[in-house]
Amino acid sequence: MTLHLLSGGAAQALVARMKGDRDIHGTFGAVGAMQGKLLAGEACDVLILTQALIDQLAADGHVHPGSITPLGIVKTGVAVRSGDPHPDVSNGAALKSALLRAPGVYFPDPQKATAGIHFMKVLKALGVDADLHDRIRTFPNGATAMGAMATSDQEGAIGCTQVTEILFTAGVDLVGLLPKEFELATVYTAAVCTKARDPQSAREFIALLAGDEAAPVRAQCGFEMR
């Protein structure tokens, strides 16, 4: 039986590397968009979203509380096209300078994506949102944003999304994490949907993703332990 999964883009690489020969139908994107798909009635056996959203959905009866399993912490980073110089982003002033020099700034949906919502707040806190207005490029999720930056002809473009999505995308390099004062560390959590057609298989797949066998893969994909 096909296992249907709705997930934030942060877990796409982990699922791809751990699914083996399982028949997984995965939809990945901004966590808000995935929540919307679930609530609209889309088939779902396994959810992987932020801890806050999973807790909310559990309270509303959409996931089994006993199945809730954290996968790890995902931080948000800064990226450039592969081969482009790596700017200094070690503190707020350096990040502001790098952004103002960039011909394009790529990041996920500032309304529905965890990293996009946060990074728009960072741009406003740095006072550069108006200056960059015509250079901002937003996309449905971080992987799409990074893919667009990778294929752009904008030397010196800067992207921001979760580290897992940067590492997953060919053609972009991780420069570093957001400066400490703007750090975003998000706990991603899996759970079995109450409408799962095969809850046992869903539980088994979550146990695989969160288990010891997958620990090195989680680390390689950008997940950190608590």
PyMOL CGO cylinders between C-alpha atoms (Angstrom):
from pymol import cmd
from pymol.cgo import CYLINDER

trace = [
    CYLINDER, 0.00, 0.00, 0.00, 1.19, 3.50, -0.80, 0.3, 1, 1, 1, 1, 1, 1,
    CYLINDER, 1.19, 3.50, -0.80, 2.10, 5.59, 2.24, 0.3, 1, 1, 1, 1, 1, 1,
    CYLINDER, 2.10, 5.59, 2.24, 0.98, 9.20, 1.79, 0.3, 1, 1, 1, 1, 1, 1,
    CYLINDER, 0.98, 9.20, 1.79, 3.16, 11.82, 3.43, 0.3, 1, 1, 1, 1, 1, 1,
    CYLINDER, 3.16, 11.82, 3.43, 2.70, 15.58, 3.82, 0.3, 1, 1, 1, 1, 1, 1,
    CYLINDER, 2.70, 15.58, 3.82, 5.89, 17.26, 4.94, 0.3, 1, 1, 1, 1, 1, 1,
    CYLINDER, 5.89, 17.26, 4.94, 7.74, 20.49, 5.31, 0.3, 1, 1, 1, 1, 1, 1,
    CYLINDER, 7.74, 20.49, 5.31, 10.50, 20.73, 2.73, 0.3, 1, 1, 1, 1, 1, 1,
    CYLINDER, 10.50, 20.73, 2.73, 13.06, 20.38, 5.51, 0.3, 1, 1, 1, 1, 1, 1,
    CYLINDER, 13.06, 20.38, 5.51, 12.55, 16.60, 5.58, 0.3, 1, 1, 1, 1, 1, 1,
    CYLINDER, 12.55, 16.60, 5.58, 12.58, 15.89, 1.84, 0.3, 1, 1, 1, 1, 1, 1,
    CYLINDER, 12.58, 15.89, 1.84, 16.17, 14.68, 1.64, 0.3, 1, 1, 1, 1, 1, 1,
    CYLINDER, 16.17, 14.68, 1.64, 15.80, 12.53, 4.76, 0.3, 1, 1, 1, 1, 1, 1,
    CYLINDER, 15.80, 12.53, 4.76, 12.68, 10.82, 3.41, 0.3, 1, 1, 1, 1, 1, 1,
    CYLINDER, 12.68, 10.82, 3.41, 14.29, 10.29, 0.00, 0.3, 1, 1, 1, 1, 1, 1,
    CYLINDER, 14.29, 10.29, 0.00, 17.34, 8.64, 1.53, 0.3, 1, 1, 1, 1, 1, 1,
    CYLINDER, 17.34, 8.64, 1.53, 15.48, 6.45, 4.03, 0.3, 1, 1, 1, 1, 1, 1,
    CYLINDER, 15.48, 6.45, 4.03, 12.42, 5.27, 2.11, 0.3, 1, 1, 1, 1, 1, 1,
    CYLINDER, 12.42, 5.27, 2.11, 14.22, 2.32, 0.49, 0.3, 1, 1, 1, 1, 1, 1,
    CYLINDER, 14.22, 2.32, 0.49, 11.79, 0.27, -1.57, 0.3, 1, 1, 1, 1, 1, 1,
    CYLINDER, 11.79, 0.27, -1.57, 8.73, 1.55, 0.29, 0.3, 1, 1, 1, 1, 1, 1,
    CYLINDER, 8.73, 1.55, 0.29, 5.98, 3.03, -1.86, 0.3, 1, 1, 1, 1, 1, 1,
    CYLINDER, 5.98, 3.03, -1.86, 5.97, 6.59, -0.53, 0.3, 1, 1, 1, 1, 1, 1,
    CYLINDER, 5.97, 6.59, -0.53, 3.89, 9.35, -2.10, 0.3, 1, 1, 1, 1, 1, 1,
    CYLINDER, 3.89, 9.35, -2.10, 5.44, 12.45, -0.57, 0.3, 1, 1, 1, 1, 1, 1,
    CYLINDER, 5.44, 12.45, -0.57, 4.31, 16.04, -0.96, 0.3, 1, 1, 1, 1, 1, 1,
    CYLINDER, 4.31, 16.04, -0.96, 6.80, 18.60, 0.35, 0.3, 1, 1, 1, 1, 1, 1,
    CYLINDER, 6.80, 18.60, 0.35, 6.47, 22.33, 0.78, 0.3, 1, 1, 1, 1, 1, 1,
    CYLINDER, 6.47, 22.33, 0.78, 5.88, 25.19, 3.18, 0.3, 1, 1, 1, 1, 1, 1,
    CYLINDER, 5.88, 25.19, 3.18, 4.53, 23.85, 6.46, 0.3, 1, 1, 1, 1, 1, 1,
    CYLINDER, 4.53, 23.85, 6.46, 1.51, 26.15, 6.32, 0.3, 1, 1, 1, 1, 1, 1,
    CYLINDER, 1.51, 26.15, 6.32, 0.66, 24.88, 2.87, 0.3, 1, 1, 1, 1, 1, 1,
    CYLINDER, 0.66, 24.88, 2.87, 0.99, 21.25, 4.02, 0.3, 1, 1, 1, 1, 1, 1,
    CYLINDER, 0.99, 21.25, 4.02, -1.28, 21.95, 6.97, 0.3, 1, 1, 1, 1, 1, 1,
    CYLINDER, -1.28, 21.95, 6.97, -3.77, 23.44, 4.52, 0.3, 1, 1, 1, 1, 1, 1,
    CYLINDER, -3.77, 23.44, 4.52, -3.67, 20.33, 2.32, 0.3, 1, 1, 1, 1, 1, 1,
    CYLINDER, -3.67, 20.33, 2.32, -4.37, 18.12, 5.33, 0.3, 1, 1, 1, 1, 1, 1,
    CYLINDER, -4.37, 18.12, 5.33, -7.29, 20.25, 6.47, 0.3, 1, 1, 1, 1, 1, 1,
    CYLINDER, -7.29, 20.25, 6.47, -8.66, 20.34, 2.92, 0.3, 1, 1, 1, 1, 1, 1,
    CYLINDER, -8.66, 20.34, 2.92, -8.93, 16.56, 2.98, 0.3, 1, 1, 1, 1, 1, 1,
    CYLINDER, -8.93, 16.56, 2.98, -5.83, 15.40, 1.09, 0.3, 1, 1, 1, 1, 1, 1,
    CYLINDER, -5.83, 15.40, 1.09, -4.84, 11.79, 1.77, 0.3, 1, 1, 1, 1, 1, 1,
    CYLINDER, -4.84, 11.79, 1.77, -2.25, 11.60, 4.53, 0.3, 1, 1, 1, 1, 1, 1,
    CYLINDER, -2.25, 11.60, 4.53, -0.74, 8.83, 6.63, 0.3, 1, 1, 1, 1, 1, 1,
    CYLINDER, -0.74, 8.83, 6.63, 2.36, 10.62, 7.97, 0.3, 1, 1, 1, 1, 1, 1,
    CYLINDER, 2.36, 10.62, 7.97, 2.81, 14.30, 8.73, 0.3, 1, 1, 1, 1, 1, 1,
    CYLINDER, 2.81, 14.30, 8.73, 6.20, 15.97, 9.21, 0.3, 1, 1, 1, 1, 1, 1,
    CYLINDER, 6.20, 15.97, 9.21, 5.82, 19.58, 10.30, 0.3, 1, 1, 1, 1, 1, 1,
    CYLINDER, 5.82, 19.58, 10.30, 7.08, 21.91, 12.97, 0.3, 1, 1, 1, 1, 1, 1,
    CYLINDER, 7.08, 21.91, 12.97, 6.53, 20.82, 16.56, 0.3, 1, 1, 1, 1, 1, 1,
    CYLINDER, 6.53, 20.82, 16.56, 4.15, 23.75, 17.11, 0.3, 1, 1, 1, 1, 1, 1,
    CYLINDER, 4.15, 23.75, 17.11, 1.93, 22.79, 14.16, 0.3, 1, 1, 1, 1, 1, 1,
    CYLINDER, 1.93, 22.79, 14.16, 1.93, 19.09, 15.10, 0.3, 1, 1, 1, 1, 1, 1,
    CYLINDER, 1.93, 19.09, 15.10, 0.89, 19.97, 18.66, 0.3, 1, 1, 1, 1, 1, 1,
    CYLINDER, 0.89, 19.97, 18.66, -1.91, 22.15, 17.31, 0.3, 1, 1, 1, 1, 1, 1,
    CYLINDER, -1.91, 22.15, 17.31, -3.13, 19.43, 14.95, 0.3, 1, 1, 1, 1, 1, 1,
    CYLINDER, -3.13, 19.43, 14.95, -3.01, 16.88, 17.76, 0.3, 1, 1, 1, 1, 1, 1,
    CYLINDER, -3.01, 16.88, 17.76, -5.13, 19.15, 19.96, 0.3, 1, 1, 1, 1, 1, 1,
    CYLINDER, -5.13, 19.15, 19.96, -7.63, 19.45, 17.09, 0.3, 1, 1, 1, 1, 1, 1,
    CYLINDER, -7.63, 19.45, 17.09, -7.78, 15.68, 16.61, 0.3, 1, 1, 1, 1, 1, 1,
    CYLINDER, -7.78, 15.68, 16.61, -5.93, 15.39, 13.31, 0.3, 1, 1, 1, 1, 1, 1,
    CYLINDER, -5.93, 15.39, 13.31, -2.96, 13.31, 14.51, 0.3, 1, 1, 1, 1, 1, 1,
    CYLINDER, -2.96, 13.31, 14.51, -2.54, 10.56, 17.10, 0.3, 1, 1, 1, 1, 1, 1,
    CYLINDER, -2.54, 10.56, 17.10, -0.84, 12.17, 20.14, 0.3, 1, 1, 1, 1, 1, 1,
    CYLINDER, -0.84, 12.17, 20.14, 0.96, 8.94, 21.03, 0.3, 1, 1, 1, 1, 1, 1,
    CYLINDER, 0.96, 8.94, 21.03, 2.65, 8.85, 17.63, 0.3, 1, 1, 1, 1, 1, 1,
    CYLINDER, 2.65, 8.85, 17.63, 4.32, 12.28, 17.88, 0.3, 1, 1, 1, 1, 1, 1,
    CYLINDER, 4.32, 12.28, 17.88, 8.08, 11.82, 17.34, 0.3, 1, 1, 1, 1, 1, 1,
    CYLINDER, 8.08, 11.82, 17.34, 10.67, 14.63, 17.03, 0.3, 1, 1, 1, 1, 1, 1,
    CYLINDER, 10.67, 14.63, 17.03, 13.21, 14.13, 14.23, 0.3, 1, 1, 1, 1, 1, 1,
    CYLINDER, 13.21, 14.13, 14.23, 15.61, 16.91, 15.21, 0.3, 1, 1, 1, 1, 1, 1,
    CYLINDER, 15.61, 16.91, 15.21, 16.38, 20.59, 15.05, 0.3, 1, 1, 1, 1, 1, 1,
    CYLINDER, 16.38, 20.59, 15.05, 16.81, 22.36, 11.72, 0.3, 1, 1, 1, 1, 1, 1,
    CYLINDER, 16.81, 22.36, 11.72, 18.55, 25.72, 11.62, 0.3, 1, 1, 1, 1, 1, 1,
    CYLINDER, 18.55, 25.72, 11.62, 18.21, 28.41, 8.98, 0.3, 1, 1, 1, 1, 1, 1,
    CYLINDER, 18.21, 28.41, 8.98, 21.17, 29.36, 6.83, 0.3, 1, 1, 1, 1, 1, 1,
    CYLINDER, 21.17, 29.36, 6.83, 22.44, 31.63, 4.09, 0.3, 1, 1, 1, 1, 1, 1,
    CYLINDER, 22.44, 31.63, 4.09, 23.39, 30.32, 0.64, 0.3, 1, 1, 1, 1, 1, 1,
    CYLINDER, 23.39, 30.32, 0.64, 24.98, 31.46, -2.62, 0.3, 1, 1, 1, 1, 1, 1,
    CYLINDER, 24.98, 31.46, -2.62, 25.29, 29.87, -6.03, 0.3, 1, 1, 1, 1, 1, 1,
    CYLINDER, 25.29, 29.87, -6.03, 28.02, 27.24, -6.18, 0.3, 1, 1, 1, 1, 1, 1,
    CYLINDER, 28.02, 27.24, -6.18, 31.27, 28.91, -7.21, 0.3, 1, 1, 1, 1, 1, 1,
    CYLINDER, 31.27, 28.91, -7.21, 30.27, 32.41, -6.12, 0.3, 1, 1, 1, 1, 1, 1,
    CYLINDER, 30.27, 32.41, -6.12, 32.32, 34.08, -3.36, 0.3, 1, 1, 1, 1, 1, 1,
    CYLINDER, 32.32, 34.08, -3.36, 31.05, 33.50, 0.16, 0.3, 1, 1, 1, 1, 1, 1,
    CYLINDER, 31.05, 33.50, 0.16, 30.12, 36.81, 1.82, 0.3, 1, 1, 1, 1, 1, 1,
    CYLINDER, 30.12, 36.81, 1.82, 30.60, 37.47, 5.51, 0.3, 1, 1, 1, 1, 1, 1,
    CYLINDER, 30.60, 37.47, 5.51, 27.27, 36.85, 7.28, 0.3, 1, 1, 1, 1, 1, 1,
    CYLINDER, 27.27, 36.85, 7.28, 28.68, 36.35, 10.77, 0.3, 1, 1, 1, 1, 1, 1,
    CYLINDER, 28.68, 36.35, 10.77, 26.82, 39.25, 12.34, 0.3, 1, 1, 1, 1, 1, 1,
    CYLINDER, 26.82, 39.25, 12.34, 23.93, 41.58, 11.58, 0.3, 1, 1, 1, 1, 1, 1,
    CYLINDER, 23.93, 41.58, 11.58, 26.02, 44.36, 10.09, 0.3, 1, 1, 1, 1, 1, 1,
    CYLINDER, 26.02, 44.36, 10.09, 27.86, 41.95, 7.79, 0.3, 1, 1, 1, 1, 1, 1,
    CYLINDER, 27.86, 41.95, 7.79, 24.64, 40.28, 6.68, 0.3, 1, 1, 1, 1, 1, 1,
    CYLINDER, 24.64, 40.28, 6.68, 23.06, 43.67, 5.96, 0.3, 1, 1, 1, 1, 1, 1,
    CYLINDER, 23.06, 43.67, 5.96, 26.03, 44.70, 3.83, 0.3, 1, 1, 1, 1, 1, 1,
    CYLINDER, 26.03, 44.70, 3.83, 25.96, 41.41, 1.91, 0.3, 1, 1, 1, 1, 1, 1,
    CYLINDER, 25.96, 41.41, 1.91, 22.24, 41.70, 1.24, 0.3, 1, 1, 1, 1, 1, 1,
    CYLINDER, 22.24, 41.70, 1.24, 22.51, 45.27, -0.01, 0.3, 1, 1, 1, 1, 1, 1,
    CYLINDER, 22.51, 45.27, -0.01, 25.18, 44.17, -2.50, 0.3, 1, 1, 1, 1, 1, 1,
    CYLINDER, 25.18, 44.17, -2.50, 23.16, 41.20, -3.78, 0.3, 1, 1, 1, 1, 1, 1,
    CYLINDER, 23.16, 41.20, -3.78, 21.40, 41.54, -7.15, 0.3, 1, 1, 1, 1, 1, 1,
    CYLINDER, 21.40, 41.54, -7.15, 18.74, 39.06, -5.99, 0.3, 1, 1, 1, 1, 1, 1,
    CYLINDER, 18.74, 39.06, -5.99, 17.58, 37.69, -2.64, 0.3, 1, 1, 1, 1, 1, 1,
    CYLINDER, 17.58, 37.69, -2.64, 15.91, 34.27, -2.79, 0.3, 1, 1, 1, 1, 1, 1,
    CYLINDER, 15.91, 34.27, -2.79, 13.80, 32.75, -0.01, 0.3, 1, 1, 1, 1, 1, 1,
    CYLINDER, 13.80, 32.75, -0.01, 10.56, 30.82, 0.56, 0.3, 1, 1, 1, 1, 1, 1,
    CYLINDER, 10.56, 30.82, 0.56, 7.01, 32.07, 1.00, 0.3, 1, 1, 1, 1, 1, 1,
    CYLINDER, 7.01, 32.07, 1.00, 6.98, 34.80, 3.69, 0.3, 1, 1, 1, 1, 1, 1,
    CYLINDER, 6.98, 34.80, 3.69, 3.38, 33.91, 4.56, 0.3, 1, 1, 1, 1, 1, 1,
    CYLINDER, 3.38, 33.91, 4.56, 3.40, 30.11, 4.87, 0.3, 1, 1, 1, 1, 1, 1,
    CYLINDER, 3.40, 30.11, 4.87, 7.02, 28.88, 5.06, 0.3, 1, 1, 1, 1, 1, 1,
    CYLINDER, 7.02, 28.88, 5.06, 8.81, 28.79, 8.40, 0.3, 1, 1, 1, 1, 1, 1,
    CYLINDER, 8.81, 28.79, 8.40, 12.08, 30.17, 7.04, 0.3, 1, 1, 1, 1, 1, 1,
    CYLINDER, 12.08, 30.17, 7.04, 10.35, 32.68, 4.76, 0.3, 1, 1, 1, 1, 1, 1,
    CYLINDER, 10.35, 32.68, 4.76, 8.26, 34.16, 7.56, 0.3, 1, 1, 1, 1, 1, 1,
    CYLINDER, 8.26, 34.16, 7.56, 11.35, 34.46, 9.72, 0.3, 1, 1, 1, 1, 1, 1,
    CYLINDER, 11.35, 34.46, 9.72, 13.64, 35.89, 7.04, 0.3, 1, 1, 1, 1, 1, 1,
    CYLINDER, 13.64, 35.89, 7.04, 11.18, 38.61, 6.13, 0.3, 1, 1, 1, 1, 1, 1,
    CYLINDER, 11.18, 38.61, 6.13, 11.28, 39.63, 9.80, 0.3, 1, 1, 1, 1, 1, 1,
    CYLINDER, 11.28, 39.63, 9.80, 15.09, 39.67, 9.59, 0.3, 1, 1, 1, 1, 1, 1,
    CYLINDER, 15.09, 39.67, 9.59, 15.00, 41.95, 6.53, 0.3, 1, 1, 1, 1, 1, 1,
    CYLINDER, 15.00, 41.95, 6.53, 12.68, 44.33, 8.37, 0.3, 1, 1, 1, 1, 1, 1,
    CYLINDER, 12.68, 44.33, 8.37, 14.82, 44.24, 11.52, 0.3, 1, 1, 1, 1, 1, 1,
    CYLINDER, 14.82, 44.24, 11.52, 17.89, 45.12, 9.42, 0.3, 1, 1, 1, 1, 1, 1,
    CYLINDER, 17.89, 45.12, 9.42, 15.95, 47.92, 7.75, 0.3, 1, 1, 1, 1, 1, 1,
    CYLINDER, 15.95, 47.92, 7.75, 16.61, 46.64, 4.23, 0.3, 1, 1, 1, 1, 1, 1,
    CYLINDER, 16.61, 46.64, 4.23, 13.19, 45.31, 3.20, 0.3, 1, 1, 1, 1, 1, 1,
    CYLINDER, 13.19, 45.31, 3.20, 12.32, 48.48, 1.28, 0.3, 1, 1, 1, 1, 1, 1,
    CYLINDER, 12.32, 48.48, 1.28, 15.77, 48.74, -0.34, 0.3, 1, 1, 1, 1, 1, 1,
    CYLINDER, 15.77, 48.74, -0.34, 15.56, 45.15, -1.53, 0.3, 1, 1, 1, 1, 1, 1,
    CYLINDER, 15.56, 45.15, -1.53, 11.92, 45.25, -2.62, 0.3, 1, 1, 1, 1, 1, 1,
    CYLINDER, 11.92, 45.25, -2.62, 12.66, 44.92, -6.34, 0.3, 1, 1, 1, 1, 1, 1,
    CYLINDER, 12.66, 44.92, -6.34, 15.34, 42.28, -5.75, 0.3, 1, 1, 1, 1, 1, 1,
    CYLINDER, 15.34, 42.28, -5.75, 13.34, 39.95, -3.52, 0.3, 1, 1, 1, 1, 1, 1,
    CYLINDER, 13.34, 39.95, -3.52, 12.44, 36.63, -5.12, 0.3, 1, 1, 1, 1, 1, 1,
    CYLINDER, 12.44, 36.63, -5.12, 10.06, 34.42, -3.14, 0.3, 1, 1, 1, 1, 1, 1,
    CYLINDER, 10.06, 34.42, -3.14, 8.94, 30.87, -3.94, 0.3, 1, 1, 1, 1, 1, 1,
    CYLINDER, 8.94, 30.87, -3.94, 6.49, 28.30, -2.53, 0.3, 1, 1, 1, 1, 1, 1,
    CYLINDER, 6.49, 28.30, -2.53, 9.23, 26.55, -0.53, 0.3, 1, 1, 1, 1, 1, 1,
    CYLINDER, 9.23, 26.55, -0.53, 12.94, 26.67, 0.21, 0.3, 1, 1, 1, 1, 1, 1,
    CYLINDER, 12.94, 26.67, 0.21, 13.95, 23.95, -2.24, 0.3, 1, 1, 1, 1, 1, 1,
    CYLINDER, 13.95, 23.95, -2.24, 12.25, 25.81, -5.09, 0.3, 1, 1, 1, 1, 1, 1,
    CYLINDER, 12.25, 25.81, -5.09, 13.88, 29.08, -4.03, 0.3, 1, 1, 1, 1, 1, 1,
    CYLINDER, 13.88, 29.08, -4.03, 17.33, 27.49, -3.93, 0.3, 1, 1, 1, 1, 1, 1,
    CYLINDER, 17.33, 27.49, -3.93, 16.77, 25.75, -7.25, 0.3, 1, 1, 1, 1, 1, 1,
    CYLINDER, 16.77, 25.75, -7.25, 15.83, 29.05, -8.88, 0.3, 1, 1, 1, 1, 1, 1,
    CYLINDER, 15.83, 29.05, -8.88, 18.89, 30.77, -7.46, 0.3, 1, 1, 1, 1, 1, 1,
    CYLINDER, 18.89, 30.77, -7.46, 21.14, 27.92, -8.61, 0.3, 1, 1, 1, 1, 1, 1,
    CYLINDER, 21.14, 27.92, -8.61, 19.99, 28.34, -12.22, 0.3, 1, 1, 1, 1, 1, 1,
    CYLINDER, 19.99, 28.34, -12.22, 19.91, 32.14, -12.21, 0.3, 1, 1, 1, 1, 1, 1,
    CYLINDER, 19.91, 32.14, -12.21, 22.54, 34.29, -13.91, 0.3, 1, 1, 1, 1, 1, 1,
    CYLINDER, 22.54, 34.29, -13.91, 22.78, 36.61, -10.90, 0.3, 1, 1, 1, 1, 1, 1,
    CYLINDER, 22.78, 36.61, -10.90, 26.34, 36.43, -9.66, 0.3, 1, 1, 1, 1, 1, 1,
    CYLINDER, 26.34, 36.43, -9.66, 26.38, 37.40, -6.00, 0.3, 1, 1, 1, 1, 1, 1,
    CYLINDER, 26.38, 37.40, -6.00, 22.75, 36.44, -5.36, 0.3, 1, 1, 1, 1, 1, 1,
    CYLINDER, 22.75, 36.44, -5.36, 21.95, 35.43, -1.79, 0.3, 1, 1, 1, 1, 1, 1,
    CYLINDER, 21.95, 35.43, -1.79, 19.43, 32.90, -0.56, 0.3, 1, 1, 1, 1, 1, 1,
    CYLINDER, 19.43, 32.90, -0.56, 18.05, 32.05, 2.83, 0.3, 1, 1, 1, 1, 1, 1,
    CYLINDER, 18.05, 32.05, 2.83, 16.16, 28.95, 3.92, 0.3, 1, 1, 1, 1, 1, 1,
    CYLINDER, 16.16, 28.95, 3.92, 16.52, 25.99, 6.22, 0.3, 1, 1, 1, 1, 1, 1,
    CYLINDER, 16.52, 25.99, 6.22, 19.90, 24.27, 6.10, 0.3, 1, 1, 1, 1, 1, 1,
    CYLINDER, 19.90, 24.27, 6.10, 18.33, 20.95, 5.08, 0.3, 1, 1, 1, 1, 1, 1,
    CYLINDER, 18.33, 20.95, 5.08, 16.95, 22.51, 1.89, 0.3, 1, 1, 1, 1, 1, 1,
    CYLINDER, 16.95, 22.51, 1.89, 20.26, 24.20, 1.05, 0.3, 1, 1, 1, 1, 1, 1,
    CYLINDER, 20.26, 24.20, 1.05, 22.17, 20.93, 1.45, 0.3, 1, 1, 1, 1, 1, 1,
    CYLINDER, 22.17, 20.93, 1.45, 19.53, 19.12, -0.63, 0.3, 1, 1, 1, 1, 1, 1,
    CYLINDER, 19.53, 19.12, -0.63, 19.80, 21.47, -3.62, 0.3, 1, 1, 1, 1, 1, 1,
    CYLINDER, 19.80, 21.47, -3.62, 22.52, 21.03, -6.24, 0.3, 1, 1, 1, 1, 1, 1,
    CYLINDER, 22.52, 21.03, -6.24, 24.13, 24.24, -7.43, 0.3, 1, 1, 1, 1, 1, 1,
    CYLINDER, 24.13, 24.24, -7.43, 24.07, 26.17, -4.16, 0.3, 1, 1, 1, 1, 1, 1,
    CYLINDER, 24.07, 26.17, -4.16, 26.53, 26.35, -1.26, 0.3, 1, 1, 1, 1, 1, 1,
    CYLINDER, 26.53, 26.35, -1.26, 25.81, 26.85, 2.41, 0.3, 1, 1, 1, 1, 1, 1,
    CYLINDER, 25.81, 26.85, 2.41, 27.67, 30.00, 3.51, 0.3, 1, 1, 1, 1, 1, 1,
    CYLINDER, 27.67, 30.00, 3.51, 26.72, 29.80, 7.16, 0.3, 1, 1, 1, 1, 1, 1,
    CYLINDER, 26.72, 29.80, 7.16, 23.90, 30.09, 9.64, 0.3, 1, 1, 1, 1, 1, 1,
    CYLINDER, 23.90, 30.09, 9.64, 22.00, 33.29, 10.23, 0.3, 1, 1, 1, 1, 1, 1,
    CYLINDER, 22.00, 33.29, 10.23, 23.82, 35.46, 12.78, 0.3, 1, 1, 1, 1, 1, 1,
    CYLINDER, 23.82, 35.46, 12.78, 23.16, 34.49, 16.38, 0.3, 1, 1, 1, 1, 1, 1,
    CYLINDER, 23.16, 34.49, 16.38, 20.84, 37.43, 16.97, 0.3, 1, 1, 1, 1, 1, 1,
    CYLINDER, 20.84, 37.43, 16.97, 18.62, 36.22, 14.10, 0.3, 1, 1, 1, 1, 1, 1,
    CYLINDER, 18.62, 36.22, 14.10, 18.97, 32.48, 14.65, 0.3, 1, 1, 1, 1, 1, 1,
    CYLINDER, 18.97, 32.48, 14.65, 16.01, 30.26, 13.84, 0.3, 1, 1, 1, 1, 1, 1,
    CYLINDER, 16.01, 30.26, 13.84, 16.16, 26.68, 15.11, 0.3, 1, 1, 1, 1, 1, 1,
    CYLINDER, 16.16, 26.68, 15.11, 13.02, 24.68, 14.35, 0.3, 1, 1, 1, 1, 1, 1,
    CYLINDER, 13.02, 24.68, 14.35, 12.10, 21.29, 15.77, 0.3, 1, 1, 1, 1, 1, 1,
    CYLINDER, 12.10, 21.29, 15.77, 10.63, 19.08, 13.05, 0.3, 1, 1, 1, 1, 1, 1,
    CYLINDER, 10.63, 19.08, 13.05, 8.29, 16.37, 14.23, 0.3, 1, 1, 1, 1, 1, 1,
    CYLINDER, 8.29, 16.37, 14.23, 6.53, 13.41, 12.64, 0.3, 1, 1, 1, 1, 1, 1,
    CYLINDER, 6.53, 13.41, 12.64, 3.12, 12.02, 13.54, 0.3, 1, 1, 1, 1, 1, 1,
    CYLINDER, 3.12, 12.02, 13.54, 0.51, 9.58, 12.28, 0.3, 1, 1, 1, 1, 1, 1,
    CYLINDER, 0.51, 9.58, 12.28, -2.67, 11.15, 10.91, 0.3, 1, 1, 1, 1, 1, 1,
    CYLINDER, -2.67, 11.15, 10.91, -5.91, 10.03, 12.51, 0.3, 1, 1, 1, 1, 1, 1,
    CYLINDER, -5.91, 10.03, 12.51, -7.25, 9.30, 9.02, 0.3, 1, 1, 1, 1, 1, 1,
    CYLINDER, -7.25, 9.30, 9.02, -4.24, 7.13, 8.07, 0.3, 1, 1, 1, 1, 1, 1,
    CYLINDER, -4.24, 7.13, 8.07, -5.29, 4.09, 6.05, 0.3, 1, 1, 1, 1, 1, 1,
    CYLINDER, -5.29, 4.09, 6.05, -2.35, 2.05, 7.35, 0.3, 1, 1, 1, 1, 1, 1,
    CYLINDER, -2.35, 2.05, 7.35, -1.40, 3.48, 10.74, 0.3, 1, 1, 1, 1, 1, 1,
    CYLINDER, -1.40, 3.48, 10.74, 0.95, 0.61, 11.57, 0.3, 1, 1, 1, 1, 1, 1,
    CYLINDER, 0.95, 0.61, 11.57, 3.07, 1.20, 8.45, 0.3, 1, 1, 1, 1, 1, 1,
    CYLINDER, 3.07, 1.20, 8.45, 3.01, 4.90, 9.21, 0.3, 1, 1, 1, 1, 1, 1,
    CYLINDER, 3.01, 4.90, 9.21, 4.31, 4.28, 12.73, 0.3, 1, 1, 1, 1, 1, 1,
    CYLINDER, 4.31, 4.28, 12.73, 7.02, 1.97, 11.42, 0.3, 1, 1, 1, 1, 1, 1,
    CYLINDER, 7.02, 1.97, 11.42, 8.23, 4.55, 8.90, 0.3, 1, 1, 1, 1, 1, 1,
    CYLINDER, 8.23, 4.55, 8.90, 8.36, 7.27, 11.54, 0.3, 1, 1, 1, 1, 1, 1,
    CYLINDER, 8.36, 7.27, 11.54, 10.32, 4.93, 13.82, 0.3, 1, 1, 1, 1, 1, 1,
    CYLINDER, 10.32, 4.93, 13.82, 12.79, 4.37, 10.97, 0.3, 1, 1, 1, 1, 1, 1,
    CYLINDER, 12.79, 4.37, 10.97, 13.24, 8.11, 10.33, 0.3, 1, 1, 1, 1, 1, 1,
    CYLINDER, 13.24, 8.11, 10.33, 13.78, 8.82, 14.03, 0.3, 1, 1, 1, 1, 1, 1,
    CYLINDER, 13.78, 8.82, 14.03, 15.80, 5.71, 14.88, 0.3, 1, 1, 1, 1, 1, 1,
    CYLINDER, 15.80, 5.71, 14.88, 19.49, 5.01, 15.39, 0.3, 1, 1, 1, 1, 1, 1,
    CYLINDER, 19.49, 5.01, 15.39, 19.92, 3.64, 11.85, 0.3, 1, 1, 1, 1, 1, 1,
    CYLINDER, 19.92, 3.64, 11.85, 18.95, 7.01, 10.41, 0.3, 1, 1, 1, 1, 1, 1,
    CYLINDER, 18.95, 7.01, 10.41, 21.01, 9.11, 12.85, 0.3, 1, 1, 1, 1, 1, 1,
    CYLINDER, 21.01, 9.11, 12.85, 23.99, 9.65, 10.50, 0.3, 1, 1, 1, 1, 1, 1,
    CYLINDER, 23.99, 9.65, 10.50, 21.62, 10.38, 7.61, 0.3, 1, 1, 1, 1, 1, 1,
    CYLINDER, 21.62, 10.38, 7.61, 19.74, 12.93, 9.69, 0.3, 1, 1, 1, 1, 1, 1,
    CYLINDER, 19.74, 12.93, 9.69, 23.05, 14.63, 10.52, 0.3, 1, 1, 1, 1, 1, 1,
    CYLINDER, 23.05, 14.63, 10.52, 24.15, 14.66, 6.88, 0.3, 1, 1, 1, 1, 1, 1,
    CYLINDER, 24.15, 14.66, 6.88, 20.79, 16.14, 5.88, 0.3, 1, 1, 1, 1, 1, 1,
    CYLINDER, 20.79, 16.14, 5.88, 21.14, 19.00, 8.38, 0.3, 1, 1, 1, 1, 1, 1,
    CYLINDER, 21.14, 19.00, 8.38, 19.16, 17.79, 11.38, 0.3, 1, 1, 1, 1, 1, 1,
    CYLINDER, 19.16, 17.79, 11.38, 20.71, 18.42, 14.78, 0.3, 1, 1, 1, 1, 1, 1,
    CYLINDER, 20.71, 18.42, 14.78, 19.91, 16.70, 18.03, 0.3, 1, 1, 1, 1, 1, 1,
    CYLINDER, 19.91, 16.70, 18.03, 18.41, 18.59, 20.95, 0.3, 1, 1, 1, 1, 1, 1,
]
cmd.load_cgo(trace, "trace")
